[in-house]
């Protein structure tokens, strides 16, 4: 299938990009980073049609816009804010995708859902309490962003409990990886520098995008999806 070629291409470019970051050549971001998400976009576009395909593509589009804008975040604060807004829209699109997936379980395990909700709530208040003293004028937008990504994670966790198991685990792990990526980015920017932060952020980010996309495609696939 055509989309499998782009999955393999995503792996190859991602590994090369991560190697470049590991070697400290972060100046090559401008040439490599903008390529990655469009490759995943082709994976979605070439997959069989399903009702939420355009919403998933929109999520990837705004992720790509955010990637490009954040390349210039060191020039002026406005680029970081615009990048934040782009990723905020992307996460809202993911929330829509997750909330509209077909359930295969008639009932949610209320105990597990309550525990998961509590853990996510603790994360949200914890990360905001750590970052808050250093946020300044960005306190409100960062709080909104952290809240939305926490909701995205909660919807993915709920999906893990009620969706088809073939894709639910991938989406949930991908959502966790996304939260980790954004948390490291925020801590590195506002709280304390983290060694090799660019490598860790992009590793978790690329894994997150891949797992979410492939997981959603599995949830909406009538045939077996080849992922490697």
N, CA and C of each residue as an Amber inpcrd file, in Angstrom:
protein
   684
   0.8380000  -1.1990000   0.0000000   0.0000000   0.0000000   0.0000000
   0.8740000   1.2510000   0.0000000   0.3790000   2.3060000  -0.6510000
   1.1840000   3.5090000  -0.8220000   1.5670000   4.1520000   0.5020000
   0.6450000   4.1290000   1.4790000   0.9250000   4.8310000   2.7170000
   2.0800000   4.1960000   3.4930000   2.3410000   2.8930000   3.2670000
   3.4350000   2.2310000   3.9910000   4.7890000   2.8010000   3.5820000
   4.9070000   3.2430000   2.3340000   6.1520000   3.8670000   1.8760000
   6.4410000   5.1250000   2.6820000   5.3990000   5.9150000   2.9420000
   5.5840000   7.1490000   3.6980000   5.8330000   6.8690000   5.1850000
   5.3080000   5.7640000   5.7010000   5.6160000   5.3730000   7.0790000
   7.1070000   5.0700000   7.1980000   7.6240000   4.3150000   6.2550000
   9.0520000   3.9930000   6.2690000   9.8970000   5.2500000   6.0750000
   9.4360000   6.1390000   5.1980000  10.1490000   7.3970000   4.9690000
  10.1780000   8.2300000   6.2430000   9.0690000   8.2470000   6.9800000
   9.0010000   8.9750000   8.2470000  10.0380000   8.4350000   9.2350000
  10.1510000   7.1120000   9.3110000  11.1290000   6.4980000  10.1970000
  12.5520000   6.9040000   9.8100000  12.8610000   6.8270000   8.5290000
  14.2130000   7.1270000   8.0540000  14.5870000   8.5810000   8.3360000
  13.7000000   9.5100000   7.9570000  13.9920000  10.9340000   8.1580000
  14.0620000  11.2590000   9.6520000  13.1740000  10.6510000  10.4440000
  13.1690000  10.9000000  11.8890000  14.4690000  10.4420000  12.5360000
  14.9230000   9.2500000  12.1700000  16.1710000   8.7370000  12.7420000
  17.3610000   9.6040000  12.3440000  17.3800000  10.0260000  11.0900000
  18.4610000  10.9010000  10.6300000  18.4210000  12.2350000  11.3690000
  17.2340000  12.7810000  11.5270000  17.0560000  14.0610000  12.2170000
  17.4890000  13.9580000  13.6730000  17.1010000  12.8850000  14.3530000
  17.4720000  12.6970000  15.7580000  18.9810000  12.5120000  15.9010000
  19.5960000  11.8460000  14.9380000  21.0560000  11.6930000  14.9390000
  21.7380000  13.0460000  14.8060000  21.2010000  13.8750000  13.9290000
  21.7300000  15.2230000  13.7490000  21.6510000  16.0180000  15.0550000
  20.5090000  15.9090000  15.7470000  20.3480000  16.6120000  17.0240000
  21.3150000  16.0570000  18.0740000  21.4740000  14.7460000  18.0890000
  22.3810000  14.1100000  19.0480000  23.8190000  14.6060000  18.8440000
  24.1780000  14.8210000  17.6180000  25.5330000  15.2840000  17.2970000
  25.6930000  16.7920000  17.5000000  24.5850000  17.4590000  17.8600000
  24.6500000  18.8730000  18.1930000  24.4680000  19.8330000  17.0410000
  24.0010000  19.3350000  15.9000000  23.8230000  20.1980000  14.7320000
  22.3940000  20.7360000  14.6740000  21.9760000  21.4380000  15.7070000
  20.6010000  21.9380000  15.7950000  20.3200000  23.0140000  14.7430000
  21.3730000  23.5570000  14.1490000  21.1960000  24.5690000  13.1070000
  20.5790000  23.9890000  11.8300000  20.5660000  22.6630000  11.7150000
  19.9710000  22.0220000  10.5400000  18.4620000  21.8280000  10.6820000
  17.9120000  22.2640000  11.8120000  16.4610000  22.2100000  12.0460000
  15.6660000  22.7730000  10.8740000  16.1330000  23.8870000  10.3840000
  15.4240000  24.6220000   9.3460000  15.1820000  23.7790000   8.1020000
  16.0730000  22.8210000   7.8450000  15.9870000  22.0180000   6.6370000
  15.2680000  20.6880000   6.8460000  15.3320000  20.1460000   8.0570000
  14.8120000  18.8050000   8.2970000  13.4580000  18.7850000   9.0180000
  13.3070000  19.6320000  10.0140000  12.0920000  19.5950000  10.8340000
  10.8130000  19.8070000  10.0290000  10.7880000  20.7460000   9.0630000
   9.5370000  20.9740000   8.3200000   9.1120000  19.8220000   7.4190000
   9.9880000  18.8360000   7.2170000   9.6670000  17.7270000   6.3220000
   8.8350000  16.6470000   7.0170000   9.0120000  16.5020000   8.3320000
   8.5470000  15.3170000   9.0370000   7.0280000  15.1620000   9.0910000
   6.3200000  16.1700000   9.5760000   4.8700000  16.0510000   9.7260000
   4.1440000  15.9190000   8.3830000   4.5760000  16.6260000   7.3210000
   3.9400000  16.3900000   6.0220000   4.0130000  14.9380000   5.5580000
   5.0920000  14.2460000   5.9160000   5.1920000  12.8210000   5.5550000
   4.0810000  12.0320000   6.2360000   3.8350000  12.3130000   7.5170000
   2.7190000  11.6620000   8.2160000   1.3820000  12.0570000   7.5970000
   1.3120000  13.3020000   7.1280000   0.1010000  13.7520000   6.4580000
  -0.2170000  12.9080000   5.2370000   0.8090000  12.5390000   4.4700000
   0.6020000  11.6820000   3.3090000   0.1480000  10.2840000   3.7250000
   0.6330000   9.8070000   4.8830000   0.1760000   8.5140000   5.4020000
  -1.3370000   8.5420000   5.6160000  -1.8260000   9.6260000   6.2070000
  -3.2640000   9.7700000   6.4530000  -4.0250000   9.9540000   5.1440000
  -3.4970000  10.7980000   4.2690000  -4.1830000  11.1140000   3.0050000
  -4.3370000   9.8840000   2.1170000  -3.3230000   9.0270000   2.1080000
  -3.3450000   7.8510000   1.2320000  -4.0690000   6.6610000   1.8550000
  -4.3960000   6.7760000   3.1450000  -5.1470000   5.7140000   3.8070000
  -6.5960000   5.7450000   3.3230000  -7.2940000   4.6420000   3.4850000
  -8.7120000   4.6060000   3.1110000  -9.4810000   5.7060000   3.8340000
 -10.4910000   6.2510000   3.1730000 -11.2540000   7.3650000   3.7360000
 -12.0080000   6.9310000   4.9890000 -12.1090000   7.8540000   5.9490000
 -12.9320000   7.6380000   7.1340000 -13.4430000   9.0060000   7.5960000
 -14.5220000   9.0580000   8.3690000 -15.2060000  10.3270000   8.6590000
 -14.3330000  11.4380000   9.2480000 -13.3540000  11.0730000  10.0630000
 -12.5630000  12.0880000  10.7640000 -11.2080000  12.3390000  10.1090000
 -11.0610000  11.8980000   8.8670000  -9.7600000  12.0510000   8.2010000
  -9.3490000  13.5180000   8.0800000 -10.2680000  14.3730000   7.6760000
  -9.9330000  15.7880000   7.5060000  -9.5880000  16.4520000   8.8350000
 -10.2500000  16.0220000   9.9030000  -9.9310000  16.5700000  11.2220000
  -8.5270000  16.1550000  11.6460000  -8.1790000  14.9020000  11.3850000
  -6.8290000  14.4290000  11.7000000  -5.7880000  15.1620000  10.8610000
  -6.0840000  15.3770000   9.5930000  -5.1710000  16.1290000   8.7290000
  -5.0230000  17.5720000   9.2040000  -6.1030000  18.1520000   9.7010000
  -6.0340000  19.5140000  10.2370000  -5.1390000  19.5660000  11.4680000
  -5.2300000  18.5430000  12.3210000  -4.3590000  18.4670000  13.5000000
  -2.8940000  18.4300000  13.0740000  -2.5970000  17.6460000  12.0540000
  -1.2200000  17.5610000  11.5600000  -0.7870000  18.8660000  10.9030000
  -1.7060000  19.5170000  10.1930000  -1.3850000  20.7890000   9.5450000
  -0.9580000  21.8320000  10.5720000  -1.7210000  21.9650000  11.6570000
  -1.3720000  22.9640000  12.6600000  -0.1450000  22.5520000  13.4720000
   0.0960000  21.2560000  13.5940000   1.3490000  20.8100000  14.2060000
   2.5260000  21.2450000  13.3410000   2.3660000  21.0810000  12.0340000
   3.4350000  21.4840000  11.1060000   3.6570000  22.9970000  11.1590000
   2.5620000  23.7550000  11.1680000   2.6900000  25.2170000  11.2770000
   3.4170000  25.5840000  12.5690000   3.0570000  24.9160000  13.6630000
   3.7350000  25.1560000  14.9390000   5.2080000  24.8270000  14.8690000
   5.5360000  23.7050000  14.2270000   6.9440000  23.3170000  14.0610000
   7.7380000  24.4070000  13.3480000   7.1700000  24.9030000  12.2630000
   7.8700000  25.9100000  11.4640000   8.0210000  27.2160000  12.2440000
   6.9540000  27.6550000  12.8820000   7.0080000  28.9180000  13.6290000
   8.0230000  28.8380000  14.7650000   8.0600000  27.7090000  15.4780000
   8.9690000  27.5810000  16.6230000  10.4460000  27.5530000  16.2130000
  10.6960000  27.3560000  14.9250000  12.0790000  27.4460000  14.4540000
  12.6500000  28.8470000  14.6720000  11.7560000  29.8450000  14.7960000
  12.1810000  31.2360000  14.9400000  11.9170000  31.7670000  16.3510000
  11.6520000  30.8400000  17.2980000  11.2920000  31.2550000  18.6600000
  12.4050000  32.0220000  19.3630000  13.6610000  31.7850000  18.9720000
  14.7850000  32.4870000  19.6020000  14.8940000  33.9400000  19.1320000
  14.2200000  34.2700000  18.0330000  14.3080000  35.6230000  17.4890000
  13.4490000  36.5950000  18.2900000  12.2030000  36.1630000  18.5910000
  11.2800000  37.0250000  19.3340000  10.2210000  36.1710000  20.0230000
   9.7060000  36.6660000  21.1390000   8.7250000  35.9240000  21.9410000
   7.4360000  35.6630000  21.1690000   7.1050000  36.5400000  20.2170000
   5.8690000  36.3940000  19.4690000   5.8340000  35.0770000  18.6990000
   7.0080000  34.5960000  18.2620000   7.0400000  33.3390000  17.5240000
   6.6950000  32.1620000  18.4410000   7.1340000  32.2320000  19.6830000
   6.7790000  31.1850000  20.6370000   5.2780000  31.1930000  20.8930000
   4.6960000  32.3670000  21.0320000   3.2550000  32.4890000  21.2830000
   2.4530000  31.9510000  20.1000000   2.8690000  32.3310000  18.8810000
   2.1730000  31.8450000  17.6930000   2.3100000  30.3250000  17.5390000
   3.4790000  29.8160000  17.8800000   3.6760000  28.3720000  17.8530000
   2.7800000  27.6770000  18.8680000   2.6590000  28.2870000  20.0420000
   1.7910000  27.7620000  21.0920000   0.3390000  27.7020000  20.6160000
  -0.0920000  28.7660000  19.9560000  -1.4650000  28.8200000  19.4370000
  -1.6840000  27.7390000  18.3800000  -0.7090000  27.5430000  17.5060000
  -0.8250000  26.5190000  16.4650000  -0.9710000  25.1300000  17.0680000
  -0.1370000  24.8300000  18.0530000  -0.2270000  23.5180000  18.6960000
  -1.4920000  23.3930000  19.5440000  -1.9680000  24.4980000  20.0790000
  -3.2330000  24.4790000  20.8110000  -4.3670000  24.0410000  19.8830000
  -4.4040000  24.6180000  18.6880000  -5.4250000  24.2330000  17.7110000
  -5.2620000  22.7620000  17.3240000  -4.0120000  22.3330000  17.1530000
  -3.7450000  20.9420000  16.8190000  -4.2990000  20.0080000  17.8890000
  -4.0690000  20.3430000  19.1590000  -4.5630000  19.4960000  20.2490000
  -6.0830000  19.5070000  20.3300000  -6.6920000  20.6340000  20.0150000
  -8.1590000  20.6920000  19.9840000  -8.6840000  19.7560000  18.8920000
  -8.0080000  19.7370000  17.7440000  -8.3970000  18.8180000  16.6750000
  -8.2460000  17.3650000  17.1170000  -7.1640000  17.0650000  17.8320000
  -6.9880000  15.7090000  18.3520000  -8.0870000  15.3700000  19.3570000
  -8.4720000  16.3380000  20.1720000  -9.5700000  16.1190000  21.1260000
 -10.8510000  15.7470000  20.3890000 -11.1100000  16.4390000  19.2900000
 -12.3030000  16.1400000  18.4910000 -12.2210000  14.7310000  17.9120000
 -11.0560000  14.3840000  17.3700000 -10.8630000  13.0400000  16.8050000
 -11.0920000  11.9760000  17.8730000 -10.5070000  12.1580000  19.0440000
 -10.6190000  11.1590000  20.1090000 -12.0570000  11.0470000  20.6170000
 -12.7230000  12.1850000  20.7440000 -14.0660000  12.1800000  21.3310000
 -15.1120000  11.5490000  20.4190000 -14.8050000  11.4820000  19.1110000
 -15.7930000  10.9790000  18.1570000 -15.4890000   9.5730000  17.6480000
 -14.4990000   8.9100000  18.2450000 -14.2340000   7.5290000  17.8590000
 -15.3700000   6.6160000  18.3290000 -15.6150000   5.5590000  17.5670000
 -16.6720000   4.6120000  17.9100000 -16.2320000   3.7440000  19.0910000
 -17.0940000   3.6460000  20.0890000 -16.7990000   2.8240000  21.2600000
 -17.1390000   1.3650000  20.9620000 -16.2930000   0.4630000  21.4650000
 -16.5860000  -0.9620000  21.3350000 -16.9950000  -1.5610000  22.6670000
 -16.6820000  -0.8720000  23.7510000 -17.1230000  -1.2930000  25.0840000
 -18.3510000  -0.4770000  25.4650000 -19.3570000  -1.1280000  25.9860000
 -20.5900000  -0.4290000  26.3230000 -20.4650000   0.4180000  27.5830000
 -19.5390000   0.0300000  28.4710000 -19.3770000   0.7650000  29.7230000
 -17.9050000   1.0580000  29.9870000 -17.6390000   2.2560000  30.4990000
 -16.2880000   2.6100000  30.9110000 -16.0320000   2.0680000  32.3070000
 -14.8280000   1.5420000  32.5460000 -14.4460000   1.1350000  33.8970000
 -14.2960000   2.4010000  34.7410000 -15.3150000   2.6800000  35.5460000
 -15.3710000   3.9520000  36.2580000 -14.2260000   4.1130000  37.2480000
 -13.8090000   3.0370000  37.8760000 -12.7200000   3.1130000  38.8550000
 -11.4060000   3.4900000  38.1790000 -11.1040000   2.8010000  37.0680000
  -9.8740000   3.1090000  36.3320000  -9.9100000   4.5210000  35.7750000
 -11.0720000   4.9150000  35.2510000 -11.1990000   6.2580000  34.6930000
 -10.9990000   7.3200000  35.7720000 -11.5390000   7.0740000  36.9630000
 -11.3860000   8.0210000  38.0700000  -9.9260000   8.1430000  38.4820000
  -9.2160000   7.0140000  38.5410000  -7.7900000   7.0270000  38.9060000
  -6.9870000   7.7800000  37.8480000  -7.2660000   7.4730000  36.5730000
  -6.5660000   8.1570000  35.4820000  -6.8240000   9.6460000  35.4920000
  -8.0640000  10.0290000  35.7380000  -8.4270000  11.4510000  35.7940000
  -7.6830000  12.1530000  36.9160000  -7.5690000  11.4830000  38.0590000
  -6.8680000  12.0580000  39.2100000  -5.3850000  12.2540000  38.8980000
  -4.7790000  11.2520000  38.2610000  -3.3560000  11.3510000  37.9050000
  -3.1260000  12.5150000  36.9450000  -3.9890000  12.6500000  35.9490000
  -3.8540000  13.7370000  34.9670000  -4.0650000  15.0910000  35.6370000
  -5.0090000  15.1630000  36.5570000  -5.2580000  16.4090000  37.2810000
  -4.0540000  16.7980000  38.1330000  -3.4480000  15.7940000  38.7710000
  -2.2470000  16.0490000  39.5790000  -1.1200000  16.5680000  38.6880000
  -0.9780000  15.9440000  37.4990000   0.0350000  16.4270000  36.5500000
  -0.2170000  17.8860000  36.1940000  -1.4640000  18.2180000  35.8580000
  -1.8010000  19.5710000  35.4160000  -1.4670000  20.6060000  36.4870000
  -1.9320000  20.3640000  37.7050000  -1.6590000  21.3150000  38.7810000
  -0.1800000  21.3280000  39.1420000   0.4750000  20.1740000  39.0220000
   1.8990000  20.0920000  39.3420000   2.7550000  20.8880000  38.3730000
   2.5320000  20.6850000  37.0660000   3.3460000  21.3840000  36.0730000
   3.1020000  22.8850000  36.1170000   1.8400000  23.2870000  36.3610000
   1.5330000  24.7180000  36.4270000   2.1160000  25.3630000  37.6730000
   2.1380000  24.6360000  38.7730000   2.7210000  25.1890000  40.0030000
   4.2290000  25.3670000  39.8640000   4.8670000  24.4610000  39.1160000
   6.3110000  24.5610000  38.8820000   6.6310000  25.7320000  37.9520000
   5.8350000  25.8820000  36.9050000   6.1280000  26.8850000  35.8800000
   5.6190000  28.2780000  36.2290000   4.5530000  28.3560000  36.9800000
   3.8390000  29.6140000  37.2140000   4.7200000  30.8020000  37.6150000
   5.6610000  30.6370000  38.5560000   6.4700000  31.7930000  38.9640000
   7.3070000  32.4060000  37.8400000   7.5750000  31.6290000  36.7850000
   8.4500000  32.1050000  35.7040000   7.6980000  32.4820000  34.4360000
   6.3810000  32.3620000  34.4250000   5.6270000  32.5490000  33.1890000
   5.3700000  34.0010000  32.8260000   5.2420000  34.8700000  33.8150000
   4.9960000  36.2860000  33.5310000   3.7210000  36.4860000  32.7340000
   3.8230000  37.2120000  31.6040000   2.6610000  37.5020000  30.7620000
   2.1200000  36.2610000  30.0440000   2.8830000  35.1830000  30.0440000
   2.4550000  33.9650000  29.3600000   1.6770000  33.0170000  30.2670000
   1.3820000  33.4730000  31.4790000   0.7310000  32.5860000  32.4440000
  -0.6140000  32.0700000  31.9310000  -1.4360000  32.9640000  31.3940000
  -2.7620000  32.5500000  30.9210000  -2.6690000  31.6320000  29.7040000
  -1.9210000  32.0130000  28.6270000  -1.8550000  31.1060000  27.4700000
  -1.2480000  29.7510000  27.7970000  -0.2250000  29.7150000  28.6500000
   0.3810000  28.4370000  29.0160000  -0.5930000  27.6010000  29.8440000
  -1.3510000  28.2420000  30.7150000  -2.3550000  27.5300000  31.5120000
  -3.4340000  26.9280000  30.6130000  -3.8890000  27.7110000  29.6410000
  -4.8890000  27.2100000  28.6870000  -4.3260000  26.0290000  27.9040000
  -3.0880000  26.1660000  27.4410000  -2.4600000  25.1040000  26.6620000
  -2.3200000  23.8260000  27.4870000  -1.8320000  23.9690000  28.7150000
  -1.6490000  22.8070000  29.5850000  -2.9820000  22.1270000  29.8780000
  -4.0260000  22.9180000  30.0180000  -5.3550000  22.3670000  30.2700000
  -5.8580000  21.5770000  29.0750000  -5.6840000  22.1380000  27.8770000
  -6.1540000  21.4660000  26.6650000  -5.4000000  20.1650000  26.4290000
  -4.0840000  20.1740000  26.6130000  -3.3230000  18.9400000  26.3710000
  -3.6470000  17.8890000  27.4350000  -4.0150000  18.3330000  28.6330000
  -4.4470000  17.3960000  29.6690000  -5.7860000  16.7730000  29.3080000
  -6.6830000  17.5730000  28.7260000  -7.9690000  17.0520000  28.2560000
  -7.7460000  16.0550000  27.1210000  -6.8080000  16.3830000  26.2320000
  -6.4660000  15.4710000  25.1430000  -5.9930000  14.1240000  25.6900000
  -5.1520000  14.1760000  26.7190000  -4.6500000  12.9520000  27.3390000
  -5.7850000  12.1810000  28.0180000  -6.6810000  12.9010000  28.6700000
  -7.8160000  12.2540000  29.3330000  -8.7200000  11.5510000  28.3200000
  -8.9720000  12.1940000  27.1830000  -9.7900000  11.5780000  26.1390000
  -9.1020000  10.3410000  25.5600000  -7.7730000  10.4110000  25.4260000
  -7.0250000   9.2530000  24.9350000  -7.0830000   8.1090000  25.9420000
  -7.0220000   8.4460000  27.2270000  -7.1090000   7.4190000  28.2720000
  -8.5000000   6.7870000  28.2870000  -9.5240000   7.6270000  28.1560000
 -10.8850000   7.0940000  28.0920000 -11.0350000   6.1850000  26.8730000
 -10.4270000   6.5940000  25.7590000 -10.4480000   5.7670000  24.5650000
  -9.7540000   4.4370000  24.7770000  -8.6680000   4.4490000  25.5310000
  -7.9450000   3.2180000  25.8440000  -8.8750000   2.2140000  26.5360000
  -9.8360000   2.7390000  27.2780000 -10.7600000   1.8780000  28.0150000
 -11.9300000   1.3890000  27.1700000 -12.2770000   2.1300000  26.1000000
 -13.5190000   1.7920000  25.3880000 -13.3720000   1.5610000  23.8820000
 -12.2030000   1.8950000  23.2790000 -12.0510000   1.6940000  21.8400000
 -11.5790000   0.2830000  21.5240000 -11.4920000   0.0010000  20.2010000
 -10.8830000  -1.2460000  19.7560000  -9.4370000  -1.2870000  20.2290000
  -9.0360000  -2.3990000  20.7890000  -7.7020000  -2.4860000  21.3920000
  -6.5690000  -2.3700000  20.3800000  -6.8400000  -2.6450000  19.1120000
  -5.7720000  -2.5960000  18.1060000  -5.1600000  -1.2110000  17.9590000
  -5.9370000  -0.1710000  18.2230000  -5.4000000   1.1800000  18.0710000
  -5.4120000   1.9990000  19.3350000  -6.2030000   1.5850000  20.3230000
  -6.3770000   2.4030000  21.5280000  -5.0870000   2.5750000  22.3200000
  -4.3120000   1.4990000  22.4250000  -3.0570000   1.5710000  23.1790000
  -2.0730000   2.5240000  22.5150000  -2.0000000   2.4840000  21.1860000
  -1.0800000   3.3620000  20.4560000  -1.4290000   4.8280000  20.6770000
  -2.7270000   5.1480000  20.5860000  -3.1690000   6.5270000  20.7750000
  -2.8570000   7.0000000  22.1920000  -3.1240000   6.1620000  23.1700000
  -2.8920000   6.5370000  24.5720000  -1.4050000   6.7660000  24.8460000
  -0.5620000   5.8510000  24.3940000   0.8820000   6.0100000  24.5920000
   1.3760000   7.2430000  23.8400000   0.8310000   7.4730000  22.6400000
   1.1960000   8.6590000  21.8760000   0.8300000   9.9360000  22.6000000
  -0.3490000   9.9600000  23.2160000  -0.7820000  11.1410000  23.9680000
   0.1350000  11.3800000  25.1730000   0.5300000  10.3020000  25.8430000
   1.4720000  10.4270000  26.9630000   2.7920000  11.0120000  26.4770000
   3.2940000  10.4990000  25.3490000   4.5570000  10.9930000  24.7920000
   4.4570000  12.4630000  24.4250000   3.2920000  12.8880000  23.9270000
   3.0850000  14.2990000  23.5750000   3.1550000  15.1800000  24.8220000
   2.5070000  14.7310000  25.8850000   2.5340000  15.4850000  27.1430000
   3.9570000  15.5780000  27.6830000   4.7040000  14.4770000  27.6030000
   6.0960000  14.4740000  28.0620000   6.9190000  15.4690000  27.2450000
   6.7400000  15.4420000  25.9260000   7.4780000  16.3420000  25.0370000
   7.2060000  17.8000000  25.3830000   5.9240000  18.1460000  25.5050000
   5.5630000  19.5380000  25.8080000   6.0110000  19.9460000  27.2050000
   5.9770000  18.9990000  28.1410000   6.3970000  19.3080000  29.5090000
   7.8920000  19.6040000  29.5710000   8.6830000  18.8010000  28.8590000
  10.1310000  19.0270000  28.8270000  10.4430000  20.3600000  28.1720000
   9.7180000  20.6640000  27.0820000   9.9100000  21.9470000  26.4050000
   9.6310000  23.1050000  27.3570000   8.5290000  23.0080000  28.0990000
   8.1360000  24.0790000  29.0160000   9.1200000  24.2130000  30.1790000
   9.5260000  23.0900000  30.7510000  10.4830000  23.1260000  31.8680000
  11.8150000  23.7070000  31.4130000  12.2550000  23.2880000  30.2170000
  13.5190000  23.7890000  29.6810000  13.4720000  25.2950000  29.4260000
  12.3220000  25.7830000  28.9820000  12.1960000  27.1990000  28.6330000
  11.9590000  28.0780000  29.8630000  11.1100000  27.6080000  30.7850000
  10.6610000  28.4860000  31.8660000  11.2340000  28.1650000  33.2490000
  11.7390000  26.9450000  33.4340000  12.1450000  26.5500000  34.7880000
  13.6500000  26.3360000  34.9180000  14.1880000  25.4020000  34.1500000
  15.6330000  25.1640000  34.1950000  16.0620000  24.4770000  32.9070000
  17.2800000  24.7550000  32.4470000  17.7590000  24.1170000  31.2100000
  17.9690000  22.6220000  31.4100000  17.6230000  21.8540000  30.3930000
  17.7770000  20.4060000  30.4250000  18.7760000  20.0090000  29.3500000
  19.7590000  19.2200000  29.7330000  20.7860000  18.8050000  28.7880000
  20.1700000  17.9660000  27.6620000  20.5750000  18.2360000  26.4480000
  20.0610000  17.5560000  25.2590000  18.5390000  17.6760000  25.1510000
  18.0100000  18.8040000  25.5790000  16.5560000  18.9880000  25.5950000
  15.9560000  18.8750000  24.1940000  16.6230000  19.4450000  23.2000000
  16.0890000  19.4050000  21.8320000  15.9220000  17.9670000  21.3520000
  16.9040000  17.1270000  21.6630000  16.8410000  15.7220000  21.2650000
  15.6820000  15.0150000  21.9600000  15.5520000  15.2170000  23.2730000
  14.4990000  14.5420000  24.0370000  13.1160000  15.0290000  23.6070000
  12.9910000  16.3380000  23.4110000  11.7060000  16.9070000  22.9920000
  11.2760000  16.3420000  21.6440000  12.1910000  16.3220000  20.6880000
  11.8400000  15.8620000  19.3560000  11.6470000  14.3470000  19.3000000
  12.4080000  13.5950000  20.0840000  12.2180000  12.1440000  20.1280000
  10.8100000  11.8070000  20.6090000  10.4130000  12.3920000  21.7300000
   9.0760000  12.1150000  22.2640000   7.9860000  12.6750000  21.3480000
   8.2470000  13.8190000  20.7380000   7.2700000  14.4370000  19.8270000
   7.0350000  13.5840000  18.5840000   8.1090000  13.1170000  17.9740000
   7.9850000  12.3110000  16.7630000   7.3240000  10.9680000  17.0490000
   7.6680000  10.3780000  18.1880000   7.0160000   9.1360000  18.6050000
   5.5280000   9.3890000  18.8440000   5.2120000  10.5020000  19.5090000
   3.8240000  10.8410000  19.8180000   2.9840000  10.9800000  18.5510000
   3.4800000  11.7590000  17.6060000   2.7200000  11.9870000  16.3720000
   2.5110000  10.6770000  15.6060000   3.5550000   9.8850000  15.5410000
   3.4540000   8.6080000  14.8340000   2.4230000   7.6860000  15.4820000
   2.5100000   7.5200000  16.8040000   1.6180000   6.5970000  17.4960000
   0.1610000   7.0600000  17.4290000  -0.0600000   8.3610000  17.5700000
  -1.4320000   8.8760000  17.4870000  -2.0060000   8.6530000  16.0920000
  -1.2370000   9.0060000  15.0830000  -1.7160000   8.8530000  13.7030000
  -1.9950000   7.3900000  13.3790000  -1.0340000   6.5240000  13.6420000
  -1.2100000   5.1050000  13.3220000  -2.3330000   4.5040000  14.1620000
  -2.4250000   4.9180000  15.4310000  -3.4960000   4.4140000  16.2890000
  -4.8640000   4.7960000  15.7670000  -5.0310000   6.0550000  15.3700000
  -6.3280000   6.5070000  14.8280000  -6.6370000   5.7810000  13.5190000
  -5.6330000   5.5940000  12.6740000  -5.8590000   4.8780000  11.4230000
  -6.2720000   3.4320000  11.6810000  -5.6630000   2.7980000  12.6810000
  -6.0530000   1.4310000  13.0410000  -7.4970000   1.3820000  13.5310000
  -7.8840000   2.3850000  14.2860000  -9.2560000   2.4370000  14.8040000
 -10.2780000   2.6000000  13.6850000  -9.8250000   3.1610000  12.5590000
 -10.7390000   3.4540000  11.4540000 -10.4230000   2.6560000  10.1980000
  -9.7070000   1.5660000  10.3550000  -9.2850000   0.7700000   9.1940000
 -10.1140000  -0.4940000   9.0580000 -10.5480000  -0.7550000   7.8380000
 -11.2800000  -1.9920000   7.5600000 -10.3340000  -3.1380000   7.2440000
  -9.0970000  -2.7740000   6.8980000  -8.0770000  -3.7870000   6.6100000
  -6.9220000  -3.5890000   7.5720000  -6.0610000  -4.5720000   7.6640000
  -4.9090000  -4.5070000   8.5620000  -3.9300000  -3.4250000   8.0900000
  -3.5230000  -2.5360000   9.0060000  -2.6230000  -1.4370000   8.6730000
  -1.1880000  -1.8820000   8.8860000  -0.3780000  -1.8000000   7.8290000
   1.0380000  -2.1080000   7.9500000   1.7560000  -0.8910000   8.4890000
   2.4780000  -1.0420000   9.6110000   3.0650000   0.1070000  10.2920000
   4.5760000   0.1770000  10.2020000   5.1980000  -0.7200000   9.5190000
   6.6500000  -0.6340000   9.3910000   7.1160000  -1.4120000   8.1550000
